[in-house]
């Protein structure tokens, strides 16, 4: 450990903020801090609460901790915020139902993920006659999540609504129906988990105190990503003598759109006046040339805790940050491919140590096509995983019905295998169930088990064939429920694996019988086998857990399915957080792409805050690189300057702010031999304010300002604001007169 890391680990201050810059070993420091607390007997392991933001981070920390303190690591309470809230609600659900009309009774509830949420939205869109082209599901979910996290009531949102804003009115209608649907289905989403715990603790001090007294130390990783509601929950765990340690980096706050509050880590001393701050700035990941660019960039942000990253590695002059300005998207893609081949062939670097990062998915198509043409193995992170396949989603719904008779899941699989039960029939079934004061699952279960007799004039709106199939479905559900209880009760079960229960269950309901195509059937069987292997692995590593735990683990684990195969990784910058690679390409550094056009056109009162977040996102991107960093942009024809953004479509201002010392600017295409000569000859030309230049397209112009590697030029043949352009000094299109 370096000196600052030692101070952080050994500090006994009651309130400690560790500002850990990118690559400064924060996970190591946090793990050693916990080990120190246990070894020095400052607290028992079960009196320590450690909170992370992903299951992957929690697992990694637990493994490291085990190597330091052995079996005691298992007793440390290590959770994500969501898994902690899930645990609390499982224990205290009955108390919550006493104080609020919330669909949690005895802690037996199911969590829906974003894919389930989209299924609910499809129903809502049909009711409101809205298409996903008009308002995407993603935008609706963002609106719902943002307002839930801000703890804004539906009534307050409606009062804020402006009659002229028809789009916002539609979002409000969607939100209103979403709340109704989830309440009727008795399901909770990730935001609900946190909201309900806050409601519970606020309304029942006795329960809050019970959970508070369990902990002597509370440690939070990635504190910069904390939302206001998570912070409120955290404060419930801090009593007078509790010690609090938070670790994070304000320069890496990139999730404000998801509810993260950058001000929480910056202003922590307002709630904890005796706060001690330790700044970790020795970087063990990147070369100094990369850190110089990162430091220069982020220094332009005002809302931060000042620090300057410096590298633990020895300086090597040949290591550089490259910048390329392409004449087109294809030109940029060709340059990226050429650099990748050079890295792979000359430097013998593995493809898996190369990442291509971008602001959003829409930009990457041309580069993807170029990778395919050149036969370079690659994979886009965030694409389909095992859990995304329709068949696996159906299996998870089957499990939820088997475990708890979940009504939402039942409605997702009532047509599996296909029974041609349409929306109108499903609506009639739901209405009939409501008239008997049951949800659909419970109504049909009791009906087919003979516990409900229909009133005169009522009938089940299903064909005889479908009634037999539904009856068979419930018979198999009851069989599977019995077998899973035998496993959980360790009642000498004949079937010892959950996977075998599901295999026999699917056979019992004729899951694959209606799949006629041989290839499709083979593909599904392979997919199911992969799933069974995964389920067996989970059961093997969690012998004391039951089916409910499995469902929760899968529901709460939203971590990316990151493959370690030898391929170039393509991902959004948000997805790259927490990862690192030898070689990183950051593409699409164009005004209007990065920073995004939405940010550039945002309202004055939010512009500065949103622009700083874009800059932090660029900072995160470049600090993923260990050895080499490649930055590029391209002329984007669709982005044309306007009165408020004269440089729209030009090289991103962030590139200018990096002040790259060792940049190589190559603006010529592979066919432009004269351009290469011009580039070589132009490198030593000095430009000064007031001098005249000639541009091959814009004609004669006068230099208004020299900004590092850029010239601000007023062209005499152009009119108005369009006359002023910002162009790189070395651009082959200009020459000194």
N, C-alpha and C positions, 0 to 999 in steps of 0.2 A: 504493500500500500504506500502511496505517496503521503506527504505530510497533511494535506487537506483532507484526504480520505480518512486518515487516522483520527483527525479532530472530529470528523463527522461520526465515526464509529464509536469513539470513546466519550463523546460529549454526554454529560448527564443533565443537560438543561431540560426543563420540563416541556418547553415548546421549541422544537427544532425544525428549521426549514433548510433543506439541502437543495440548493440550486445546482442541478447536475447538467452541464452542457452535453451536447451530442458526443457520444463515444467516450465519456469520462468514467465509465465503469459504475453506473448508478446501481445496477442490479447486484453487483458484487458488494458494494457498500451497504445496501439495504439488507442483504443476506447476512453479512458479517455483523451488522448492527444487531440483528435478531439473535445471532449466535452469541454475541457478547453479553446480551441481556440474560440469556439462559445460563451461560457458563459462569457468569459473575453472580448468579442467583438473585438478580434484581426482580425477577418474576418467574413463576412457573410457566412452562410452555403454553398451557391452556389458558393463561391470563394475558396472552398476546394475541391481538387481532391485526392481521396484515391484509390490506386490501389492494387488489390489482385491477386492471381493466380488461384483461383477457384470461381465459382459462389456460392458454399456452404459457403466459407469464407466470401464473400461479404454479403450474406444474414445474416449470424451469426453476423457480425460486425454491420450491419444496425439495427438489432433487439436489440443488446446491447446498441447501441447509442440512440435508441428511448427511452429506459428505463432511460437514463440519461438526454436527452434534449427534449424529447417529439416529437411533430410534426416537429420541425426544422430538425430532422434527415433526413426527406424525401428530403430535398433540398441539402443535401451533395452529391456531385458527386462521387459515388462509383461504380467502374468498375473493370473488369479484363482487362488486356492489350488488349485481343482480342475484347471484347465488346466495349471498347473505340475506337479502330481502326475502328470497324464496324460502329459506330456512325459517326465518322469523314467522312468516305467514303460515307455514306448515304447523308450527307450534301454537300460534296465537290466532288462527283464523276464526275460531269460535268467538273470541273476544271482539274481533273486528266487526263481525256481523251484528253485534249488539249495539254498536254506535253508528253504523252507517248502512245504507242500502247497497251493499257491495256483494257481488256474487261469489263470496267465499264463506262457507259455513264451518266445516270441520277441518279446514286445511287441505281438503281433497279437491284441488282445482287443476286445470290444465293451462299451460302457457302456450300462446300462439306466437309464431315467428312472422317475419315479413311476408313469407309466401302464403301463410294462412290469412294474414291481413288482406293480401291482395284478392284472395278468394271472397272475403267478406265485401271488399270494395266492388267486385264485379256485380254482386247482387244489388248493392246500393246504386251503382251506375245505371243498372237496368231500370230500377225504380224511378230514378231521376231523369232517365233518358239522356245520360251524358256518355260520350265516348272517351276511351282512353287516349285518343288522339287530341281531343280538346283539352283534357286535364289528365296528365299521366298519373298512374297509381303512386309513383314515387313522390310527386309533388303533394298529393293528398296526404300521404303518410308523413311527409316532412311537416306539413301544416298541423296535423294532429299531434305529432310528437313534440313539436316546438311549443305549442300551447299547453300541452300537458306538463312539460318540464318547467314552463314559466308559471305553472299553477294558476292559469287564467281560466275563470269559469266561462261556460258557454254564454251566459247572460252578458258578461263583460265584453266578450268578443262581438256579440250581436249589437251592443250599444255603440261600440267603436265603428261598426260597419257603416260604410258610406253608400247611399243609394246609387251613386254613379259608378260604384265599383262592382259590376255584376260578377266578375271573376271571384272576388272575395265572398260574395253572397253564396255562390255555389260551393265554395270550400266550407262555409259554415253549415250549409245543408248536409254536405257529406259528413262532416264531423258529428253533427247531431244524430244522424242515422247510424253512424259507426258506434257511437256510445250506446244507442238503443240495441243494436244487433249484438254487440259483445255482452251486454248485460243479460239479454234474453238467452244467449247461448251459454252463459256462465263461464266465460273464458277471460283470461287476463293477458295483456301484452307486456313487453319489457318495461315500458314506462309505468304501467299500473303497479307492478311489483314495488317500485320505489314510492309511488304516491300513497299506496295503501299502508305501507310501513310508517310513513310520516303521519298519516291520519291516526293510525293506531297509537303511536308514541305521544302525539299531541293531546289525544283524548283520554289516555290512560297512563298517568304518571307512574303508577305502580308497576306496570309492565315495562315501561321505559327504564325505570330504575333497576328492575330485575336484570335486564340485559346489560345495562351500564355497569353494574357491580361485578360482572363476570371478568372485566378487562382492566389491567393495570397499564398496559402499553397499547397504543393504537398507531399503526404505521400505514401510510398511504403511498403507493407507487403512482407515477404519472399524474401527480396532483393537478397539473395544468389542464388536464382533461375533465376535471370535476365539474359537474353541473350544480346549480344552486340547490336543487332538491337533494342531491347526494351530499352536499355540504351540510344541509340541515339535518340529515340522518346521522352524519358523522358527529355533529355536535352533541347529539343525544348520548353518545358513548363517552364523552369527555366530562368527567366529574372533577371535583376540586383537585384531587391528587393524581389524576390520570396523566400519563406522559404521552405527548403527541409528536410524531415524526412524520413530516411530509417530504417527499422527494419529487422533483419535477423541474421543468425548464420552460419559463414563460416564452422563450423564443420558438418553442415547438407546439404552441397552442394552435391546432388546426381544425378543431372540431366545434367551433362556435355554432355552426349550422345545426349541430346535433345537440345543442344545449350547454356545451362547455362554456364556463365563464372565466375569461382570461384574468379578470380582476381579482379572483379569489386568491391565487398564489401571490399576486403582486401586493395585495393589501391585507395579508394575513395578520399583520401586527395590530390591525384595528380591533380584531377580536381577541388577540393574544399579545398584549403589550410587551410582555417579557420575552418575546420571540428572539431566538438566536439564529443567525443565518450563516451558513457555510457555502461558499461558492466553489464548485469543482470545475476547473477550466483546463486541466491537462488531458488532452485527447489521445486515446490509445488506438484510434481507428485510422485516421486520415493523414495524408501527407500535408506538410505545411502550406503548399501551394493551394490545395483545396480549402484549407482552413482560412487562408488569407482572403479568398473570394467570399467565403461564408461570413467572415467577420466584417468585411467591407459592406456586404449587402445588408446584414441585419442591423448594423449601426444606424441605418436610416430610420428605424422604428423608434418612436418616442416612448411607448408604453412597454418598458422592459426593465429588467435588473441588469445593469451593465456588467459585461464580462467579455474577455477576449480569449478565444480558444487558441491554444498552442499545442503543437504535436510532440508526442513522446518519441516519434521516429526521427532518425537522423535526416537532415536536409539532403535531398538529391536534386541537383540542378536539372537532370534530364526529365524529371517528372513534371508534367505541365498540365494546365487546364486548357483544353482546346475549344475554340469557338468557330462555328461555321455558319455562314449566311447563304442559304440556298436560293437559287433563282426561282424555284418552284418546289412543291411538296415532293415531287419525284426526285428532284435534284438533292434535296435533303435526305431522302430515303437512300439514294445511291451512296451518299457520303457515309451514312451510318453503317451500311452494309460493308463498305470498303474498310472502315475502321475496325469492324468486328472481325473480318477476315485477317486483318493485320495482327490483331491481338491474338487470335486463335492460332495462326500459322507461325508468325515470327516470334511471339512471346510465349507460345505454347500454353496459353491460358485456357482453362476449361470454359465451355459455353455457359455452364451454370454460374460462373462468377461474373457474368455480364447481365446487367439489367437495363431496360429501356423504360424510362419513367415519363409520364405525360399528365397534363392537367385534367383531361377527360377522354373518354373512350372514343369519341367521334373523330379525334385527330389522328388516330394510329393506323387507320386502314391502309394507307399507301405503304407504310413501313412494313406492316404485316405481309402485304402482297409481295414486297421485295424479298423478305425473308423466305417466303415459300418458293419463289422463283430460283433463289440461290441455294435452296435445299438446306438452309440453316435450321437446326432443331430449335423450336421455341414453344412457349406456352404462355397463355394469357391468364394471369392470376385473377381469380374472381369468376372464372367461367364455371361450367357445370361440375359439381362434385357428386359423390355418391348420394348424398342426402337430397340433391336437387331432382333426381330422377322420379318420375311420376309413380313408378312402382314402389320405390322406397318410401315416398311420402304416404302412399296408401297403407303400407305396412305400419308406419308410425301411427296412423289414425286407427288401424285395427288394434294396436297395442293399447291406445288410450281408451278405446271402448271396452276392451277386455279388462283393463285395470280398474276403470272407474265409471264405466257407462257414460263417457263424455258425449254429450248431445251434439256439439259442434262437429266432432270427429265422425260421429255416426252419420250425420247428414252428408259428410264428404264421401262416405263409402257405401251408402245405401244402394248406389248404382254400380257397385263393384262386386263380382263381374257385372257387365252391362245388363240392365233389366228394362231399359227404355222407360224409366220413370222420369217424366218431364217436369219442368218447373211448375206448371199449373197443378199437376198431381201432387207434387211435394208441398205446394202451398195448401192444398186441400187437406193433406195429411196433418200438417202443422196446425191448421185451424181446428181440425177434429180433436187433436191432442189437447189443445188449449181449452176446448169446451169441457174437457174432463179434468182440467187443472193439472195436466202433465206436460213435460216436454216430449218431443217425438220419440226419443229413444225409450224412455220409461213407459210411455203409453203402449208402444208396440211390444215391448218386452212383457208387460203385464197382460196384454191382450193374448199373445201367443202362448203364455204360460197358464191361461185360463183364469187370471185374477181380475179381469175386467169384462163385464158384460155390456154390450152396446145397448143404448136406449132405442126405443122403437123409432124407426125412421132413419137411424144412423147406419152407415155401412163403410167398410174400409174401401177406399177408391183404388183398388188394385185388382188386376186380373187374378184368376185362380192360380195360374202358373207362378206369378210374382209373389203371391201369398205363400206358396210352398217354399220359394227361394228365401224369402225373409224368415220364415219359420226355421229353415235349415241353417241360415246365418246365425240366429239366436242359439240354436242347439250347439253349434260349433263354438260360439262365444262362451257359453256356459261350460263346455268341455275344457276349453283353453284356460278359463278362469280357475277351474279346479286343479288343473295340472300345474299352473304357475304357483298356486297356494301350497301345493305339495313341496315344490322346490323351496319356497320361502320359509315354510315351517319346518323344513328338513325332516319331513314325515316319510322317510325311506322312499323317496320318489323313484318310480321306474324311469321316467324321463327326467334327466338332470340338466338339460340344456334348454334355455329359452329358445334358441334357434330351432331346435327340433319341434318344439310346440308350434312355432309359427309355420314351419314346413308342413306339418300335418294339418294345421288349421287351414292353410291355403288349399291343400288338397281336398279337404272336407267341403269347402265352399265352391270347388271347381274353378279356382282362380285362373288357370291357364286353358281351360277346356274350350273357350270360345276364340282362342288365338289360333287362326287357321294357317297363317303363313309360317313355314318351317323356320326360316331365318330369324324372323321376329321372335318366335318362341325360343330359339336357341340363345338369342341375345338377352332375353328376359331371364332365362335360366342362369346364364353366366352372371348377370347382374345380381340375382338373388343369392347365388353362391358367394359372391364377393361380400354381400351384406351379412350372410350367416357367419363368414369368417370373422368379420369385424365385430359382430355381436358376441361370438365365442371369446374373442380377445378381451372385450370389455368384461365379460363375466369372469374370465380367468384372473384378471387383474383387480377385480372388485368382488371377492367371494362373499363379503358380508352385506353387499348391497342387494336390493330387491328391484322388481320391475319398475316401481314408481321412481326409484333413484335413476334407473336407466333412462326413462322418459325425460326426467328433469335434466340429466346430464346432456342428452342430445339436444333438448330444447334450448338450454342455456349456452351451449357451445357454438357461438357464431364465428369462431376463428376460421380464417381462410384455410382451405385444404391445400397446403403448400408442398409441392412435390420437389424432391431433391434430385430429380433426374438431370442428366447433362444437357440442359437446354437453356437458351437465352430466355430470361424472364421479362415479360411485358406487364406493366401494371400502372394504375393511377398512383400519383404521389401519396394520396391518403392511404392506399393499400401498402405502401412501402414502409410506413412508419414502424420502427423497431427492427428493420432488416438492414443488412449491409452487404456490399459486393466489392470485389476488387475493381471492377470497371463499371461506371455508371454513365448512361446517356440520358440527358434531360432534353427532350425534343419539344418543338412548338413554342419556343420562347419569343412569342409575337404579341405586341400590344393588341388586345382584343381576344387573344387565346389565353395568354398567361402574362399579366393579369387578365381575367376574363372580361368580356364585354359587359356582362351584367354588373360587375364591380365598377367598371369605368363609368357606367351610366347610373350608378346608384345615387340615392338622395344625398344632399350635402351633409345632413346631420349624421349619416352613417358611413359616409365615404371613407373618412380617415381610418376608422376602426376596421372596416372591411378590407381596405387596401393594405393595411398592416398585416392582416391575416394572410392575404395572398403572398406577401413578402415572406412571412414565416413559412408558408408552404414551399416556397422556392428554397428557403434555408434548409428545410427538412430534406428536400430532394438532393441538394448537392452534398449534404453531410452523410448521405448513404454510401458515398464512395470512399474506398480505402486508398487506392493507388492512382487511379486516373479518372478524370471527369471530362466528359464531352458534352458541350452545350451547342444546340443548333436551332436555327429558325428557317423560315422560308417566306417568300413573297406570297401572300394570300390575297387573291384577286377579290374575293367577296367582302373583305374588310376595307372599306373606303373611309378616309378621314371625314369627320364632321366638325361642326363649329366648336364643339366642346372637347373633341379628341383629335387634334391635328395630326398626331403620330399613329393613329389607328392603322394596323396592318404592317407597321414597321417593327424593327427589332425591339424586344421588350426593354423597358427602362431598367428592369432588374439586371440585365446583362451589363448595362453601363455602370450600374451601382457596384458591381462586383470588382471593377477595376483590375481585371485579370492581367497580371504582369507578363505571363508567358503565353499569351494567346496567339493562336495562328488563325488569321482571318483569310479564308479562301473563298472568294465569291464566284469563281469561274466554274463552268460546267466541265465535264470530262472531255467535251469536244473542242473547248475553247483554248487552243494552244497560245494564241496571242494574249489572251486574258492572263494566262500563267506568267508570261513574260512581263506584262504590265504590272502584275502583282509583285513580282520580284523586284522590279525597278522602282516601284512606288513606295516601298517600305521606308526609305530614308527621307522622303519629302516632308518638309516642315510647312505648316500652314499657320497663318496669322489672321487675326480679326481685321476686316477691311479689304483683304485681298480678293481677287476675282478668280473664279473657276468656270470651267465649261462642262456641262453634263450632256451626254449623248442624246438624252430625251428631252430634258427641260431647258437646255440652252445655257446662256450666260447667267451667272449668279454671283452675289457678293457674300462673303463670310461674315455673319453677324456675331458668331460666338464659336470658340473652340472648347469642346468638352471632352477631355481625355482623348479617346480614339474616335470621337464623333465631331462632325461639323454641322452647325446650324446655318443654313444657307437661304438667302432670299433670291429667288430666280426672277429675273427682270421681265421675262416673256409670259409669266403667269400672273393671274389676277387674285386679289384679295388674300384671304388666309391660306389658300392653297399654294401661294407663292413661297411659303416658308417650309423647308424640308430639313429633316435631320438625317444625315448620311455619314457612313463610316469613312474615315480618312482614306483608307486603303482601297475603297471601292473602285473597281476598274472602270466604272461609268463616268468618273470625274477626272479632270486634269487641270493643273494650275495654268493660268494664262500669264 
